[in-house]
Amino acid sequence: MQANSQSARPLLLFPGIKQADLADDIFSHLFYNSELQIPAMDPVGSKDLAFRKICTERFILSICYSLLQQYLLVTIFLLFINFSILHPISWIIGTVRLLVSFYPWIASVPLAAAVTVHGIVLAKSCLLESRYHSTYFLKLYRNFIQRSVLLLTNGTIGCLTAWLYTRFLRDEYRLLFLTSEQDETVVLNDRFVYLLMSGVFGGSYYFVKEHPNPGAADFPIILLPKVAQYGNNLSSVFTKSMKKSVIGMFIYMSFYYTFSYLFRQKLASLLGGVRLQGDSTLYSFCNVVMDIRLLLYTWLFSALILSNIHLMHVLFRIFLTEPQHFSLETSIFQANDEPLLADALAYKQIPIVQQLAAEDLCAIAEAQDNLRRKQLFALTVPGGHPNNWRKVYEVCMKLIGDFTQELDLSIEGIEPKPAPPMVLMGGVLRPTASMDKERFMKKQYNQNFGIRSLSTPTLAGTNGNSEHHAKFHGKAVEHVISLAMMLKRVPGYDFLFVESKSSKSYYLLSIQSQLIVKVTQSLVAIASRSLAEDTYGVLQNDLPCIVHTLLELKKVVDKIGSINLDVKRVDRNYIALKGAVKKSLYRFTTAFGPYIKHLVIEPDDIKALQAFVNFREV
């Protein structure tokens, strides 16, 4: 019966969306799958629905404000092209009259649809679970569909933006066909084609140049109102877009000059064999260069398209990083559908949920008002158990412990940093390589270039057939090995297909370290404040484990500084993680300094904490 129902299920554009629930909650089901093309899955649980509802509300607000943003950009464009210094009042009144008319709203419908689709794709990208890709080729392969759809939507927004802005220009810039003055025939308008293609190029150029990652949301250090955040980004985005559009305009001009003749011929044939304005590519290019107004429109279109797409990412970041207060306690006497903080910290399917939970935990730890910390330290009724703290504590310890273990495993086998050269009077004495190292390097060189040693013994066959078979098999193996060695010598092979020793460490430090920094500092802050606020002593038995976990993390972080790891790529995250661990240990020893020997059990931990107690840790 189940197989028949699945076979009769209609084919949908987005698998995993139930047709019956499509009208009720389209965004909730649309954002369900973690990939763009995967089969339908089992129904999600209540926790998944609660977390996805939080994200869905933010995505809908981001898309709605992105639609309103289009009319802001149209207003800027109209004020620019209708500028009149001699008649400022008529300039402003005419622009306002044109904006409130019915025509701009109708003409902007295709662009609004493209912006909505692009927002859905961005929201889908934000819901993807962060995964480790061992090689760069595997990363490109896994993200190919997502990046292709983003490139397509960027180009579509650029094309429709250019088409919308040309509706307010003169006939020689907004009409696809013009009437020739010589023989009264219909010809293809090169200026309109040039502006339309500049929009496609502008959207694609932003995607290729910027490489935006929608899933990466940087939480602000100081939280400002949404209007203030958008206003601060608005001026900087316009300034940067105007500068970048100058270079992009010249790149597009050379691109159009190279492929314009072939493109115009194809477009003319698709439109029913319309005649071109000029058969000469050089003549068409000269007409473009000599038209100053056309170049000005191209630069303005590119600047507004770059600003539009970049501001969409700004809006998504503003709404995604809005603080979310998770519930800390549940009661058996009343139903509580709000997601718990501990469940949000452990939810890895959507990284933004974990980041929001870590920010909420940090807000609880550092808030001057201790109302939510009282909930964390409270005992359950009935029962009198510290379940609120226990859930948060276990999740935090698991996150820090798993990260420490994975980071320690990722740096195994990496060579330590070479010893510094010995400086003598009158020169520098550098250590020489040993004979074993030279022999190993020679052997590796011979293997890479297929050089065999003459002293290698050969196996004698018992008869002619076995000897012939052995020779044939040996030649086949040699051909395969030589082919593999040839492929390895191709430039870029190691970069694409070989996993580097530091790739897993780079992934952990660049993707997961921000969460660990927040959790570590928040956990120690709560423990420090519990000395005065924890009236029931729910944290007393967990303090030794917290200290031991932090010291284990510190050991692994110190190892990274002593090995030959390319930390320049993750310098910011590595320094932040190292500083967060030291700051947390200093804060702990400052709060519990007189009670260290009574709290910490392990002798090694006590010895390691003495440097922090005496403020002599380096």
C-alpha positions in Angstrom: 0.0 0.0 0.0 2.9 2.4 0.8 4.6 1.6 -2.5 1.5 2.3 -4.5 1.0 5.7 -2.8 4.6 6.6 -3.5 4.5 5.6 -7.1 1.3 7.6 -7.6 2.9 10.7 -6.1 3.1 13.4 -8.7 6.5 14.7 -9.8 7.4 17.9 -8.1 10.0 20.6 -8.9 11.4 20.5 -5.3 11.4 16.9 -3.9 10.3 16.6 -0.3 7.4 19.0 -0.6 4.0 17.6 0.0 1.4 18.9 -2.4 -1.3 19.0 0.3 0.8 21.1 2.6 2.1 23.4 -0.1 -0.6 26.1 0.4 -0.4 25.9 4.2 3.4 26.4 4.7 5.2 26.7 1.4 8.5 28.1 2.9 8.7 25.5 5.7 8.6 22.6 3.3 10.6 24.3 0.6 13.5 24.9 3.0 13.3 21.3 4.4 15.9 19.4 2.3 19.5 20.1 2.9 20.4 19.6 -0.8 18.9 21.1 -3.9 18.1 17.7 -5.5 17.5 14.8 -3.1 14.6 12.4 -2.7 11.7 12.9 -0.4 12.5 12.1 3.2 10.6 11.2 6.3 8.5 13.8 8.1 10.5 16.0 10.4 10.1 16.0 14.1 8.8 18.8 16.3 12.3 20.1 17.0 13.2 20.3 13.3 9.9 22.1 12.6 10.5 24.6 15.4 14.0 25.4 14.3 13.1 25.7 10.6 10.2 27.9 11.6 12.6 30.3 13.2 14.7 30.4 10.0 11.7 30.6 7.7 10.4 33.7 9.4 13.7 35.4 9.0 14.0 34.4 5.3 10.5 35.7 4.5 11.3 39.1 6.1 14.6 39.2 4.2 12.9 38.6 0.9 10.2 41.1 1.6 12.7 43.9 2.4 14.7 42.9 -0.6 11.6 43.6 -2.7 11.2 47.0 -1.1 14.8 47.7 -1.8 14.2 47.5 -5.5 12.0 50.6 -5.4 14.7 52.4 -3.4 17.2 51.7 -6.2 14.8 52.7 -8.9 14.3 56.0 -7.0 18.0 56.6 -7.0 18.2 55.8 -10.7 15.4 58.2 -11.6 16.8 61.0 -9.6 20.1 60.5 -11.4 18.9 60.4 -15.0 16.3 63.2 -14.5 18.8 65.5 -12.7 18.3 69.2 -13.5 20.2 71.8 -11.6 18.2 74.6 -13.2 14.8 73.3 -12.2 15.2 71.4 -8.9 11.6 71.5 -7.8 10.3 70.2 -11.1 13.0 67.6 -11.0 11.9 66.2 -7.7 8.1 66.6 -8.4 8.5 64.8 -11.8 10.5 62.0 -10.2 7.9 61.5 -7.5 5.0 61.6 -10.0 6.7 58.9 -12.1 7.3 56.7 -9.0 3.7 56.8 -7.8 2.4 56.1 -11.3 1.1 52.6 -12.2 3.7 51.9 -14.8 6.8 51.3 -12.6 4.9 48.8 -10.4 3.9 46.8 -13.4 7.3 46.9 -15.1 9.0 45.7 -11.9 7.0 42.5 -11.6 9.6 40.3 -13.5 12.4 41.7 -11.4 10.4 41.1 -8.2 9.9 37.5 -9.2 13.6 37.0 -9.9 14.5 38.6 -6.6 12.1 36.2 -4.8 13.6 33.2 -6.5 17.1 34.4 -5.7 16.1 34.9 -2.0 14.7 31.3 -1.9 18.0 30.0 -3.3 19.9 32.1 -0.7 17.7 30.7 2.0 18.3 27.2 0.8 22.0 27.8 0.9 21.8 29.0 4.5 20.1 25.8 5.5 22.9 23.6 4.2 24.8 21.6 6.8 28.5 22.4 6.8 30.5 19.4 5.6 34.2 18.7 5.3 35.5 18.2 1.8 38.9 16.4 1.7 39.8 17.7 -1.8 39.1 20.9 -3.7 37.6 18.8 -6.6 35.2 17.1 -4.2 34.1 20.5 -2.9 33.5 21.8 -6.4 31.5 18.6 -7.2 29.3 18.8 -4.1 28.6 22.5 -4.5 28.2 22.5 -8.3 24.4 22.6 -8.4 24.1 25.2 -5.7 26.7 27.5 -7.2 25.2 27.1 -10.7 21.8 28.1 -9.5 23.2 31.1 -7.7 25.1 32.1 -10.9 21.9 31.8 -12.9 19.8 33.8 -10.5 22.5 36.5 -10.3 22.6 36.8 -14.1 18.8 36.9 -14.3 18.6 39.7 -11.7 21.2 41.7 -13.6 19.4 41.2 -16.9 15.9 42.1 -15.6 17.3 45.1 -13.7 18.9 46.5 -16.8 15.6 45.9 -18.7 13.6 47.7 -16.0 15.9 50.7 -16.0 15.9 51.0 -19.8 12.1 51.5 -19.6 12.7 55.0 -18.4 15.3 56.0 -21.1 14.9 57.4 -24.6 13.7 55.3 -27.5 17.3 54.6 -28.8 18.2 53.0 -25.5 14.9 51.2 -24.6 13.6 49.7 -27.8 14.8 46.4 -29.2 14.0 47.4 -32.8 14.5 50.7 -34.6 13.5 51.9 -38.0 16.4 52.6 -40.3 16.6 56.2 -41.6 17.9 55.1 -45.0 15.5 52.5 -46.3 12.8 52.5 -43.6 13.6 48.9 -42.6 13.6 47.4 -39.1 17.0 46.9 -37.6 18.3 45.5 -34.3 19.1 48.2 -31.7 22.7 47.7 -30.7 22.5 50.1 -27.8 19.6 48.2 -26.1 21.4 44.9 -26.6 24.6 46.4 -25.1 22.7 47.6 -22.0 20.8 44.4 -21.6 24.0 42.3 -21.8 25.8 44.6 -19.4 23.2 43.7 -16.8 23.8 39.9 -17.3 27.5 40.5 -17.1 27.2 42.7 -14.0 25.3 40.0 -12.1 27.6 37.2 -13.2 30.7 39.4 -12.5 29.6 40.0 -8.9 29.2 36.3 -8.3 32.6 35.3 -9.9 34.4 38.2 -8.3 33.0 38.2 -4.8 32.3 34.4 -4.2 29.7 35.2 -1.6 28.9 32.4 0.9 25.3 32.9 2.1 25.7 30.4 5.0 28.5 32.4 6.6 26.9 35.0 8.9 29.2 37.2 11.0 27.5 38.2 14.2 28.1 41.9 15.1 30.1 42.6 18.3 27.8 45.5 19.2 24.2 44.9 18.2 22.6 47.9 16.5 19.0 48.4 15.3 18.2 47.0 11.9 17.8 50.5 10.3 21.2 51.5 11.7 22.9 48.4 10.3 21.3 48.8 6.9 22.2 52.5 6.8 25.8 51.9 7.7 26.1 49.3 4.9 24.2 51.4 2.4 26.8 54.1 1.9 29.8 51.8 1.9 28.1 49.4 -0.6 27.3 52.2 -3.0 30.9 53.6 -2.8 32.5 50.2 -3.4 30.1 49.3 -6.2 30.8 52.5 -8.0 34.5 51.9 -7.9 34.3 48.2 -8.9 31.9 49.1 -11.8 34.5 51.2 -13.5 36.8 48.2 -13.9 33.9 45.9 -14.7 32.7 48.3 -17.4 36.0 48.1 -19.3 36.1 44.3 -18.9 32.6 44.1 -20.3 33.5 46.4 -23.2 36.4 44.2 -24.2 34.2 41.1 -23.8 31.5 42.6 -25.9 33.9 43.7 -28.6 35.2 40.1 -28.9 31.9 38.3 -29.1 29.4 40.9 -30.2 29.3 40.0 -33.9 28.6 36.3 -33.2 26.0 37.2 -30.5 24.2 39.8 -32.6 24.0 37.4 -35.5 22.5 34.7 -33.4 20.1 37.1 -31.8 19.0 38.5 -35.1 18.4 35.0 -36.5 16.3 34.1 -33.4 14.2 37.3 -33.9 13.3 36.4 -37.5 16.3 37.5 -39.4 16.3 41.1 -38.4 19.0 43.2 -40.1 21.8 44.6 -38.0 22.6 48.2 -37.7 26.2 47.6 -38.8 27.9 44.5 -40.1 31.3 45.6 -39.0 32.3 44.7 -35.5 34.8 47.6 -35.3 32.1 50.0 -36.5 29.7 48.8 -33.8 32.4 49.1 -31.1 33.3 52.6 -32.2 29.6 53.6 -31.9 29.7 52.3 -28.3 32.8 54.0 -27.3 31.8 57.3 -28.9 28.4 57.3 -27.1 29.2 58.9 -23.7 25.6 58.6 -22.5 25.6 54.9 -23.2 28.8 54.4 -21.2 27.4 56.4 -18.4 24.2 54.2 -18.3 26.4 51.1 -18.4 28.4 52.2 -15.4 25.3 53.2 -13.5 23.5 49.9 -14.3 26.6 47.9 -13.1 26.8 50.0 -9.9 23.2 49.5 -9.1 23.2 45.8 -9.9 26.3 45.2 -7.7 24.7 47.2 -4.9 21.4 45.4 -5.2 22.9 41.9 -4.9 25.3 42.9 -2.2 22.5 44.6 -0.2 20.4 41.4 -0.4 23.2 39.6 1.4 23.3 42.4 3.9 19.6 42.0 4.6 19.9 38.3 5.0 22.8 38.8 7.5 20.9 41.4 9.4 17.8 39.2 9.9 19.7 35.9 10.4 21.9 37.4 13.2 18.9 38.9 15.1 19.0 37.6 18.7 16.8 34.6 19.4 15.8 33.8 23.0 15.5 30.1 23.5 13.7 28.4 26.3 15.7 27.2 29.3 13.2 25.1 31.2 10.2 22.9 30.6 7.3 22.2 32.9 5.3 19.1 33.1 2.2 21.1 34.1 2.0 23.1 30.8 2.8 22.4 27.2 5.8 24.3 26.0 6.4 24.2 22.3 9.4 26.6 22.3 12.7 24.9 21.4 15.2 24.5 24.2 18.6 26.1 24.3 20.3 22.7 24.8 18.6 21.3 21.7 19.5 24.3 19.6 23.2 24.0 20.6 23.2 20.3 19.6 21.3 20.9 16.3 24.0 20.5 13.6 21.6 20.2 10.6 21.3 24.0 10.3 24.6 25.8 11.4 22.8 29.2 11.9 20.6 27.6 14.6 23.8 26.6 16.5 25.2 30.1 16.1 22.0 31.7 17.4 22.0 29.4 20.4 25.7 30.2 21.1 24.9 33.9 21.0 21.9 33.4 23.3 24.1 31.5 25.7 26.6 34.3 25.6 23.8 36.8 26.3 22.7 34.8 29.3 26.3 34.6 30.7 27.1 38.3 30.3 23.8 39.9 31.0 23.6 42.2 34.0 20.1 41.0 34.7 20.3 37.5 36.2 16.7 36.4 35.6 17.6 33.9 32.9 20.6 32.7 34.8 18.3 32.0 37.8 16.3 29.8 35.5 19.5 28.0 34.5 20.4 27.4 38.2 16.9 26.5 39.3 15.7 23.1 40.3 12.8 21.2 38.7 9.5 21.1 40.4 8.7 18.4 41.4 11.9 16.4 41.9 14.4 19.1 42.7 16.9 18.1 40.0 19.2 20.6 38.1 17.9 19.5 34.7 18.1 23.0 33.2 21.8 23.3 33.8 22.5 19.6 33.2 21.2 19.7 29.6 23.2 22.8 28.7 26.3 21.6 30.4 26.3 18.2 28.7 25.9 19.7 25.2 28.6 22.2 25.8 31.1 19.6 27.1 30.3 17.4 24.1 30.9 20.2 21.6 34.2 21.2 23.1 35.4 17.6 23.6 34.5 16.6 20.0 36.2 19.7 18.6 39.3 19.0 20.7 39.5 15.4 19.6 39.0 16.2 15.9 41.5 19.0 16.0 44.1 16.8 17.7 43.6 14.0 15.1 43.8 16.5 12.2 47.3 17.7 13.1 48.8 14.2 13.5 51.6 13.5 11.1 52.4 17.2 10.4 56.1 17.9 10.7 57.2 20.3 13.5 58.6 23.6 12.6 62.3 23.6 11.6 64.8 24.7 14.2 66.0 28.3 13.7 69.4 28.8 12.2 72.4 29.0 14.5 73.8 32.5 14.4 77.6 32.8 14.8 80.1 35.6 14.6 80.6 36.5 11.0 77.8 34.4 9.4 74.9 32.0 9.8 75.4 28.3 10.3 72.5 26.2 9.0 72.0 22.6 9.9 72.7 20.1 7.1 70.5 17.1 6.2 71.5 13.6 7.4 72.3 10.7 5.2 69.0 9.0 5.8 67.1 12.1 4.7 69.2 12.3 1.5 68.6 8.6 0.8 64.9 9.0 1.3 64.8 12.1 -1.0 66.7 10.2 -3.7 64.3 7.3 -3.5 61.3 9.6 -3.7 62.8 11.3 -6.7 63.4 8.0 -8.5 59.8 6.8 -7.8 58.3 10.1 -9.1 60.2 9.9 -12.4 60.1 6.1 -12.9 63.8 5.5 -12.4 64.4 1.9 -11.3 67.5 0.6 -9.5 69.8 -1.8 -11.5 70.4 -3.8 -8.4 66.7 -4.7 -8.1 66.4 -8.5 -8.2 64.1 -10.2 -10.7 62.1 -13.3 -10.3 63.1 -16.2 -12.6 60.1 -18.0 -14.2 59.8 -21.8 -14.0 58.7 -22.0 -17.7 58.3 -19.9 -20.8 54.6 -19.2 -20.4 54.8 -18.1 -16.8 57.8 -15.9 -17.7 55.9 -14.3 -20.6 52.9 -13.8 -18.5 55.0 -12.2 -15.7 56.7 -9.9 -18.2 53.3 -8.9 -19.7 51.8 -8.2 -16.3 54.9 -6.3 -15.3 54.7 -4.1 -18.4 51.0 -3.4 -17.8 51.7 -2.4 -14.2 54.6 -0.2 -15.3 52.3 1.5 -17.9 49.6 2.2 -15.2 52.2 3.5 -12.8 53.8 5.7 -15.4 50.4 7.1 -16.4 49.6 7.8 -12.8 52.9 9.5 -12.3 52.4 11.6 -15.5 49.0 12.7 -14.2 50.6 13.7 -10.8 53.1 15.8 -12.6 50.4 17.8 -14.3 50.2 21.3 -12.8 47.3 21.7 -10.4 46.8 17.9 -9.9 47.7 18.0 -6.2 45.6 21.1 -5.6 42.5 19.4 -7.1 42.7 15.7 -6.2 45.1 15.4 -3.3 44.1 16.0 0.3 46.6 18.2 2.1 47.7 17.5 5.6 46.3 20.7 6.9 43.0 20.7 5.1 41.0 19.2 8.0 42.7 21.6 10.5 41.8 24.5 8.2 38.2 23.4 8.1 37.9 23.0 11.9 39.6 26.3 12.6 37.7 28.3 9.9 34.2 26.8 10.3 33.7 25.4 13.8 36.1 27.5 15.9 33.7 30.5 16.2 31.1 28.3 17.9 33.7 26.9 20.3 34.9 30.4 21.2 31.4 31.5 22.1 30.6 28.3 24.0 33.9 28.3 26.0 33.7 31.9 27.1 30.0 31.6 28.0 30.5 28.4 30.0 33.3 29.9 32.1 31.3 33.2 32.5 28.3 31.3 33.9 30.6 29.2 36.2 32.3 32.4 37.5 29.0 34.1 38.2 27.6 30.9 39.9 29.9 31.7 42.9 27.4 34.4 43.9 24.2 33.4 42.2 24.1 29.6 42.4 22.3 29.2 45.6 21.7 25.4 45.2 25.3 24.6 44.1 24.3 22.9 40.9 27.6 23.7 39.2 29.9 22.6 42.1 30.5 19.0 40.9 31.0 20.1 37.3 33.8 22.6 37.8 36.6 20.1 37.7 35.4 18.7 34.4 35.1 22.2 32.9 38.7 23.0 33.9 40.0 19.7 32.5 38.2 20.2 29.2 39.6 23.7 28.8 43.2 22.6 29.6 42.9 19.7 27.0 41.8 22.2 24.4 44.7 24.5 25.3 47.2 21.7 24.8 45.9 21.0 21.3 45.9 24.7 20.5 49.5 25.1 21.7 50.4 22.1 19.4 49.3 24.1 16.4 51.7 26.8 17.2 54.6 24.3 17.3 53.9 22.4 14.1 54.5 23.4 10.5 50.8 24.3 9.8 49.9 27.1 7.4 48.0 29.1 10.0 48.2 32.2 7.8 45.0 31.0 6.1 43.2 30.8 9.5 45.2 33.3 11.4 42.2 35.3 12.6 40.3 32.2 13.8 43.3 30.6 15.4 44.2 33.7 17.3 40.6 34.1 18.5 40.4 30.5 19.7 43.8 30.7 21.5 42.8 34.0 23.1 39.4 32.7 24.1 40.9 29.6 25.9 43.4 31.8 27.8 40.9 34.4 28.7 38.5 31.7 30.0 41.2 30.0 32.2 42.2 33.4 33.6 38.6 34.2 34.4 38.2 30.9 36.1 41.3 31.2 38.2 40.4 34.8 39.1 37.0 33.8 40.4 38.0 30.5 42.1 41.6 31.3 43.0 41.3 30.6 46.7 39.5 27.3 46.1 41.5 25.8 43.2 43.0 23.0 45.3 39.6 22.0 46.6 37.9 22.2 43.2 40.4 20.6 40.8 41.1 17.0 41.3 43.8 16.1 38.8 47.4 17.0 39.9 48.4 17.9 36.4 45.5 20.3 36.1 46.4 22.0 39.3 50.0 22.3 38.1 48.8 23.8 34.8 46.5 26.3 36.5 49.3 27.7 38.7 50.7 29.7 35.8 47.2 31.3 35.4 46.9 31.9 39.2 50.3 33.7 39.2 49.6 35.5 35.9 52.7 34.1 34.4 51.2 32.1 31.5 52.8 32.7 28.1 
